[in-house]
Amino acid sequence: MTDLTGDQRATLPGKLRGLKQAVAEHVTEEFFRLHPDWEARYGDRGRQLCVEDECLHLEFLAGAVSGGSPAAFAGYVRWAAGVLSTRGIDPHYLAEALGLIGQGLAARLPEAEGAFVVGFLAAARTAVADGQADSPVLASNEALALTRGLFLEALLQGRRKPACTIVLEAIREGHPVIEVYAEVLGKALREVGRLWESNRITVAAEHTATAIVQLILAQLYPLLPASEVLRGNAVITGVEGELHQVGANMVADVLEADGWNVRFLGTNMPHAGVLQAIEEHRADAVGISAATLLSLPKVRGLVSDMRKKFAGRCPRIVVGGSAFRSALAEEVGADAFGADLCSAPALFAGTRPGGQA
């Protein structure tokens, strides 16, 4: 593969994104020229979708170039080929698109940069040609691991539309929404937090990733399954000063899908407001989220206030978030600690995961 100078490597991803729309339109025109029957079969809507697909390919190409990883782009292409296969579309059309993208970029970039990018595209085309577009036959957890990797990459690049597309494709492929919550959104967001804690990404990148996940949660909420049973009333909140709410939002959604009547208060809630909501909602259980150790004194105070105000009829108290471990949950006076999203329904019901009391 042609090598580039440090400056060329640094500026090339921006150039690719700047050329994205023009190259996507070029590829679409070439596709419709090479396949004359498409005009009658797909029309203007087909052209629009084709442009959107090519833009998505170019987004991930720019990200892979930024990271210097042809393998990352090949992984994305295997995922895209799998998506096409589930819709009865032969992946060779994807290989054809990659070739046309290479032609479009080579005509618009300096020779060395064009050759460098074509190397990424060639490796990806080889993956398709070798029959590695195998995501439809992967086990569920393996397929979602690939989805999660691509989603995490989109989060770290701050690319909202690709991130949304990846998650929605997982839903269309038949993965349950709750499984996508836990295996894709939750785990990817924990990795973002770990990268921030280790100073490998900026606070701006962490906030951007969080905002993208919140956007996606809003799109997935209407797709949650409706429960046929009513478990009880729950209040989910974060204490005053706690600003992280995505985890609590996901817990609220998972509980609602399990049959709980949930009142989600968001985070940074004054204690008096939480107590009032518990009383008004006649809560059977309360979830308190804390992402940082700085919030633990406030959690302890809220739990104490709840025990005093609702003495003898206090709701079950479940705490969760990256600030907690099981021992810390006991120290703040909670009844249970939720280590992961999937355990939430059992913990709020007062049972262990698996249904035992």
Solvent accessible surface area in square Angstrom, and as a share of the most:
residue,aa,sasa,rsa
1,M,132,0.59
2,T,56,0.32
3,D,104,0.54
4,L,15,0.08
5,T,82,0.48
6,G,57,0.54
7,D,114,0.59
8,Q,51,0.22
9,R,98,0.36
10,A,80,0.62
11,T,71,0.41
12,L,0,0.00
13,P,11,0.07
14,G,48,0.46
15,K,79,0.33
16,L,0,0.00
17,R,63,0.23
18,G,67,0.65
19,L,41,0.20
20,K,41,0.17
21,Q,93,0.41
22,A,46,0.36
23,V,0,0.00
24,A,0,0.00
25,E,82,0.37
26,H,52,0.23
27,V,0,0.00
28,T,3,0.02
29,E,95,0.43
30,E,37,0.16
31,F,7,0.03
32,F,13,0.05
33,R,152,0.55
34,L,79,0.39
35,H,37,0.17
36,P,103,0.65
37,D,72,0.37
38,W,31,0.11
39,E,78,0.35
40,A,99,0.77
41,R,150,0.55
42,Y,100,0.38
43,G,20,0.19
44,D,118,0.61
45,R,139,0.51
46,G,13,0.13
47,R,56,0.21
48,Q,91,0.41
49,L,77,0.38
50,C,17,0.10
51,V,26,0.15
52,E,63,0.28
53,D,68,0.35
54,E,6,0.02
55,C,20,0.12
56,L,24,0.12
57,H,16,0.07
58,L,1,0.01
59,E,13,0.06
60,F,4,0.02
61,L,1,0.00
62,A,0,0.00
63,G,8,0.08
64,A,2,0.02
65,V,5,0.03
66,S,75,0.48
67,G,62,0.59
68,G,38,0.36
69,S,36,0.23
70,P,41,0.26
71,A,76,0.59
72,A,35,0.27
73,F,2,0.01
74,A,10,0.08
75,G,9,0.09
76,Y,1,0.00
77,V,0,0.00
78,R,69,0.25
79,W,9,0.03
80,A,7,0.06
81,A,0,0.00
82,G,1,0.01
83,V,13,0.07
84,L,36,0.18
85,S,44,0.29
86,T,68,0.40
87,R,103,0.38
88,G,73,0.70
89,I,71,0.36
90,D,74,0.38
91,P,31,0.19
92,H,94,0.42
93,Y,62,0.23
94,L,4,0.02
95,A,15,0.12
96,E,43,0.19
97,A,3,0.02
98,L,0,0.00
99,G,14,0.13
100,L,10,0.05
101,I,1,0.00
102,G,7,0.06
103,Q,113,0.50
104,G,1,0.01
105,L,0,0.00
106,A,51,0.40
107,A,87,0.67
108,R,98,0.36
109,L,16,0.08
110,P,74,0.46
111,E,159,0.71
112,A,37,0.28
113,E,4,0.02
114,G,3,0.03
115,A,43,0.33
116,F,4,0.02
117,V,0,0.00
118,V,57,0.32
119,G,18,0.18
120,F,1,0.00
121,L,3,0.02
122,A,50,0.39
123,A,40,0.31
124,A,0,0.00
125,R,105,0.38
126,T,72,0.42
127,A,5,0.04
128,V,14,0.08
129,A,85,0.66
130,D,92,0.48
131,G,58,0.56
132,Q,70,0.31
133,A,20,0.16
134,D,64,0.33
135,S,13,0.09
136,P,62,0.39
137,V,128,0.74
138,L,56,0.28
139,A,55,0.42
140,S,53,0.34
141,N,102,0.52
142,E,91,0.41
143,A,12,0.09
144,L,0,0.00
145,A,44,0.34
146,L,46,0.23
147,T,4,0.03
148,R,57,0.21
149,G,41,0.40
150,L,7,0.03
151,F,0,0.00
152,L,34,0.17
153,E,35,0.16
154,A,1,0.00
155,L,2,0.01
156,L,65,0.32
157,Q,49,0.22
158,G,27,0.26
159,R,61,0.22
160,R,153,0.56
161,K,130,0.55
162,P,6,0.04
163,A,0,0.00
164,C,15,0.09
165,T,36,0.21
166,I,0,0.00
167,V,0,0.00
168,L,38,0.19
169,E,19,0.09
170,A,0,0.00
171,I,32,0.16
172,R,146,0.53
173,E,60,0.27
174,G,60,0.58
175,H,25,0.11
176,P,83,0.52
177,V,12,0.07
178,I,42,0.21
179,E,48,0.21
180,V,0,0.00
181,Y,0,0.00
182,A,9,0.07
183,E,43,0.19
184,V,0,0.00
185,L,0,0.00
186,G,6,0.06
187,K,75,0.32
188,A,1,0.00
189,L,30,0.15
190,R,136,0.50
191,E,47,0.21
192,V,1,0.01
193,G,23,0.22
194,R,113,0.41
195,L,12,0.06
196,W,115,0.40
197,E,126,0.57
198,S,55,0.36
199,N,134,0.69
200,R,160,0.59
201,I,31,0.16
202,T,89,0.52
203,V,80,0.46
204,A,65,0.50
205,A,27,0.21
206,E,20,0.09
207,H,113,0.51
208,T,55,0.32
209,A,0,0.00
210,T,31,0.18
211,A,55,0.43
212,I,1,0.00
213,V,0,0.00
214,Q,64,0.28
215,L,70,0.35
216,I,1,0.01
217,L,5,0.02
218,A,68,0.53
219,Q,69,0.31
220,L,0,0.00
221,Y,99,0.37
222,P,100,0.63
223,L,86,0.43
224,L,26,0.13
225,P,75,0.47
226,A,98,0.76
227,S,42,0.27
228,E,179,0.80
229,V,78,0.45
230,L,134,0.67
231,R,126,0.46
232,G,11,0.11
233,N,34,0.17
234,A,0,0.00
235,V,0,0.00
236,I,3,0.02
237,T,0,0.00
238,G,0,0.00
239,V,0,0.00
240,E,75,0.33
241,G,53,0.51
242,E,3,0.01
243,L,134,0.67
244,H,81,0.36
245,Q,54,0.24
246,V,5,0.03
247,G,41,0.39
248,A,2,0.02
249,N,30,0.16
250,M,10,0.04
251,V,33,0.19
252,A,5,0.04
253,D,8,0.04
254,V,6,0.03
255,L,0,0.00
256,E,68,0.30
257,A,15,0.12
258,D,37,0.19
259,G,7,0.06
260,W,14,0.05
261,N,72,0.37
262,V,26,0.15
263,R,91,0.33
264,F,66,0.27
265,L,41,0.20
266,G,11,0.10
267,T,22,0.13
268,N,72,0.37
269,M,43,0.19
270,P,66,0.41
271,H,36,0.16
272,A,77,0.59
273,G,24,0.23
274,V,0,0.00
275,L,25,0.13
276,Q,103,0.46
277,A,9,0.07
278,I,3,0.02
279,E,89,0.40
280,E,105,0.47
281,H,18,0.08
282,R,199,0.72
283,A,13,0.10
284,D,77,0.40
285,A,1,0.01
286,V,0,0.00
287,G,5,0.05
288,I,2,0.01
289,S,16,0.11
290,A,0,0.00
291,A,28,0.22
292,T,55,0.32
293,L,117,0.58
294,L,162,0.81
295,S,7,0.05
296,L,14,0.07
297,P,83,0.52
298,K,87,0.37
299,V,0,0.00
300,R,106,0.39
301,G,26,0.25
302,L,0,0.00
303,V,3,0.02
304,S,43,0.28
305,D,48,0.25
306,M,0,0.00
307,R,88,0.32
308,K,151,0.64
309,K,92,0.39
310,F,4,0.02
311,A,74,0.58
312,G,90,0.87
313,R,163,0.60
314,C,35,0.21
315,P,7,0.05
316,R,72,0.26
317,I,0,0.00
318,V,6,0.04
319,V,2,0.01
320,G,17,0.17
321,G,36,0.35
322,S,90,0.58
323,A,5,0.04
324,F,10,0.04
325,R,154,0.56
326,S,66,0.42
327,A,56,0.44
328,L,22,0.11
329,A,4,0.03
330,E,131,0.59
331,E,109,0.49
332,V,4,0.02
333,G,31,0.30
334,A,15,0.12
335,D,67,0.35
336,A,13,0.10
337,F,48,0.20
338,G,16,0.16
339,A,75,0.58
340,D,69,0.36
341,L,21,0.10
342,C,85,0.51
343,S,13,0.09
344,A,5,0.04
345,P,29,0.18
346,A,19,0.15
347,L,23,0.12
348,F,8,0.03
349,A,59,0.46
350,G,29,0.28
351,T,37,0.21
352,R,148,0.54
353,P,86,0.54
354,G,84,0.80
355,G,56,0.54
356,Q,122,0.54
357,A,106,0.82
